[in-house]
Amino acid sequence: MSRTREIANMLEMSPCLRETVVLNTSGSTPAVHVSRTGWLERLSIRFLHQPAIIRVELDSLGNHVLQHCDGNYTVQEIADLLLERFGREAEPLIPRLVRFLQIVEVNGWIQWKHQSIGKH
């Protein structure tokens, strides 16, 4: 009995920020505010008096990427927007973008939407 596993092309997937992650572009430095909602985090907030929200400052590229992580843009479309906005400053574009998205995924900031065939 053989099983075939479908491999998704990351460039065709759409990242979407989770509800616990809020992009804050007001102020001088763009940042992400991440709510700490896990059971261990809630205990550390209550008993160790740690902050309930973590603030992570972003550079202009990271800010631009996360602004488009709303489920409406594929990774390829985000790459095209970065190239249009930042030009050669964003190079090497695809490896850099993919690595950034992998990091924010591991941190639990985004979830993925798979695009259906024939979207466009």
C-alpha positions in Angstrom: 0.0 0.0 0.0 1.7 3.2 -1.1 0.8 6.6 0.2 1.3 9.8 -1.8 1.9 13.0 0.0 1.0 16.2 -1.5 3.8 18.8 -1.4 2.6 22.3 -1.3 4.6 25.0 -3.1 5.2 27.8 -0.5 5.1 30.4 -3.2 1.4 29.5 -3.8 0.5 29.6 -0.2 -0.9 32.6 1.7 0.3 33.6 5.1 -2.2 35.0 7.6 -1.4 36.6 11.0 -2.9 34.8 14.0 -5.5 36.5 16.1 -3.0 36.8 19.0 -0.6 38.9 16.8 -1.3 42.6 16.2 0.8 44.7 13.8 1.4 48.2 15.2 2.6 50.7 12.7 1.9 53.8 14.7 4.9 55.5 16.3 8.5 55.8 15.0 9.3 52.0 14.9 6.8 49.4 13.5 6.3 46.5 15.9 4.4 43.3 16.4 2.5 42.8 19.7 2.2 39.1 20.6 -0.3 38.1 23.3 1.0 35.4 25.6 -1.9 32.9 25.8 -0.3 29.5 26.5 -0.9 27.9 29.9 2.7 28.2 31.0 2.9 31.8 29.8 -0.3 32.6 31.8 1.3 31.2 34.9 4.5 33.1 34.3 2.5 36.3 33.8 0.5 35.7 37.0 3.2 34.4 39.4 6.5 35.8 37.9 4.9 39.1 36.9 6.1 38.9 33.3 4.4 41.0 30.6 1.2 39.7 29.0 2.2 41.1 25.6 5.6 40.8 23.9 6.6 43.7 21.7 8.9 42.9 18.8 10.3 45.8 16.7 10.5 45.3 12.9 12.6 46.7 10.2 10.9 48.1 7.1 11.1 44.8 5.1 9.6 42.8 8.0 6.9 45.4 8.5 6.0 45.3 4.8 5.8 41.5 4.7 3.6 41.3 7.8 1.3 44.0 6.5 0.5 41.6 3.6 0.1 38.5 5.8 -3.7 38.7 5.7 -4.5 35.6 3.7 -5.2 37.6 0.5 -1.6 37.6 -0.8 0.5 34.6 -1.8 4.2 34.5 -0.9 4.9 35.1 -4.6 2.7 38.2 -4.6 4.4 39.4 -1.4 7.8 38.9 -3.1 6.7 40.9 -6.1 5.5 43.8 -3.8 8.8 43.7 -1.9 10.8 43.9 -5.2 8.6 46.8 -6.4 9.0 48.7 -3.1 12.6 48.0 -2.1 14.3 46.9 -5.3 17.8 45.5 -4.9 17.8 46.3 -1.2 15.5 43.2 -0.7 17.9 40.8 -2.5 18.3 37.9 -2.2 14.6 38.2 -2.1 13.0 34.7 -2.2 15.4 33.0 0.2 15.2 35.9 2.6 11.4 36.1 2.5 11.0 32.3 2.9 13.4 32.3 5.9 11.6 35.2 7.5 8.2 33.4 7.1 9.7 30.2 8.5 10.8 32.1 11.6 7.5 33.8 12.2 5.7 30.5 11.6 7.9 28.7 14.2 7.1 31.5 16.6 3.4 30.9 16.0 2.7 34.3 14.5 1.2 33.1 11.2 -0.9 30.3 9.8 -1.1 29.2 6.2 -3.9 29.2 3.7 -3.5 26.9 0.7 -4.6 28.5 -2.6 -7.0 26.5 -4.7 -6.0 25.8 -8.3 -7.4 28.3 -10.7 -7.5 31.2 -8.2 -6.4 33.8 -10.7 
